[in-house]
Amino acid sequence: MSAPPQENPQVPVQAGPSAHSSVTALPPFSQLIDPATASPRWLLWLNRLENYFCATRETDVGVRRSLMLLMGGDELQELFDALPNTGDKSDFNVAVEALNKHFDPQLNSDFERFKLRQAQQTDVESMDMFYARLRKLASSCLGLNQQEEIRAQIIQGCRSNALRKLILRQQGMPLDDILVLARSHELAVRADAMAAVRGQSLAAASTAHPVQVKEEQVEAIQTRQPSGRKVNFGGQNARTCRSCGYVHKPPMACPAKGKQCDKCGKDHHFARVCRSGKGWQGNRRERDTKVRSVTTEADNSSETMAQKTPVFEEDEDEDIFVISFTGERQQKKRPPPMSKVHINGKSATVLIDTGASVNVMDERLFRQLTPVPVLSPTTTKIYNYGGREPLRLRGTVEVSVSSEQVAALARFYVVAGDRGTLLGCHTAEELELVFFARQIYYSHAERLVNEFPQLFEGLGRLTGKSVKLHIDHSVTPVVLRHRRVPFHLRPPWKGNYNYSKIKE
């Protein structure tokens, strides 16, 4: 007859297999993955091992040593067996010290500094995340001021040019102030992005669902309403104006009266309601309008995408440059500045545009040059002022341009058709056709010196005038030593100094 089962006494839970089963084990440590980064990776793995021991409440040093070698994997076990002075099986600290001595000489300080200085903020990375990554990289750099290195890398590697300018405006801004400024800047950029998206949504909704407007809101209407739409103004019916696109009372003066259309060139209407066909616009506009200025745009697909999608990060570097324009109305009042030059020996009349940065030549003049220069391909886009379609470029040529005073070598962009030839600012200044008064001043002192030269020779003395010296007798007189002459100036000073010219 078997004895009755006895109840097990309650004992405190100790660290053992059951304690480790609920905690995920660490991945093995591999030295062969990247030997150049073995030292920082070992320190990181050892730190995670300490967290594992804290989570499992493991305090026995012998068990800690066994768990380290077990979870470290085969590579760590083979490496540990080859190390000297590893202690016995109960010495965990001695084993860790032996491994640290093995990995410490493998730390490449130059490589760690290189990684720190190559760090850049990514598009999906906030400033706090970037700062945390820099701190991790700087921890492996020995012999450096980590705070200064992190501060310098934030200035160099942040993705916002506007934030970089704000930091550089104040010399020696502390790292904490830089982080506070970066967080505020990110919040402002995020708010601008939300406002832009909200504005686009409201614009789309107002276009899809037109609403009735009040009289004081007429001038603020921006969306084009359907033609013939009626709006009631206090009992009076008003339609959408066919000249300006706005809704106003019939007696009200149309804002398009006297204005010129940017699309077809006719008067008394805006381009938004222009009813001229594209064919008419392309033919007549090309015949009547000559090149007055150009707009250059870099041939970059990313910039084209930036025009289609809203950009919420402010861009300080503009890639599109608009040059000044002389309208047709100003031509009637004042003739444009024209000048005769010789291009490869061919006499030509060119328009001087001090606001243009490039030279433009029409195809007719290019064909008349002898010999005809060789065209070089170009990716630059040139626009008429206010135009949306670029001019058709045949290429670029390097030609000799001469005026009555100077000859120079200049680059011209050849455009199709017979539009005329335009001379840019730099070439016109180089040919001495235009002059810029960069500094105008009038020196009154120089005129007096030239008019009375005898008064400005020698030491001079004042005669016929009495001078009163205002002396404060309450102040005790003090003897001041004369100013000493420097040693290297004493020989010429003694030879040239003439006491006889001093008259009391």
Secondary structure by P-SEA (a helix, b strand, c coil): ccccccccccccccccccccccbbbbccccccccccaaaaaaaaaaaaaaaaaaaaccccaaaaaaaaaaaccaaaaaaaaacccccccccaaaaaaaaaaaacccccaaaaaaaaaaccccccccaaaaaaaaaaaaccccccaaaaaaaaaaaaccccaaaaaaaaccccccaaaaaaaaaaaaaaaaaaaaaaaaaaaaaaaaaabbbbbccccccccccccccbbbbbccccccccccccccccccccccccccbbbccccccccccccccccaaaaaaaaaacccccccccccccaaaaaaaacccccccccccbbbbbbbcaaaaaacccbbbbbbcccbbbbbbbbccccbbbbcaaaaaacccbbbbbbbcbbbbcccccccccccbbbbbbbbcccccccbbbbbbccccbbbbcaaaaaaacccccccbbbbbaaaaaaaacccccccccccccbbbbbbccccccbbbbccccccccaaaaaaaccccccccc
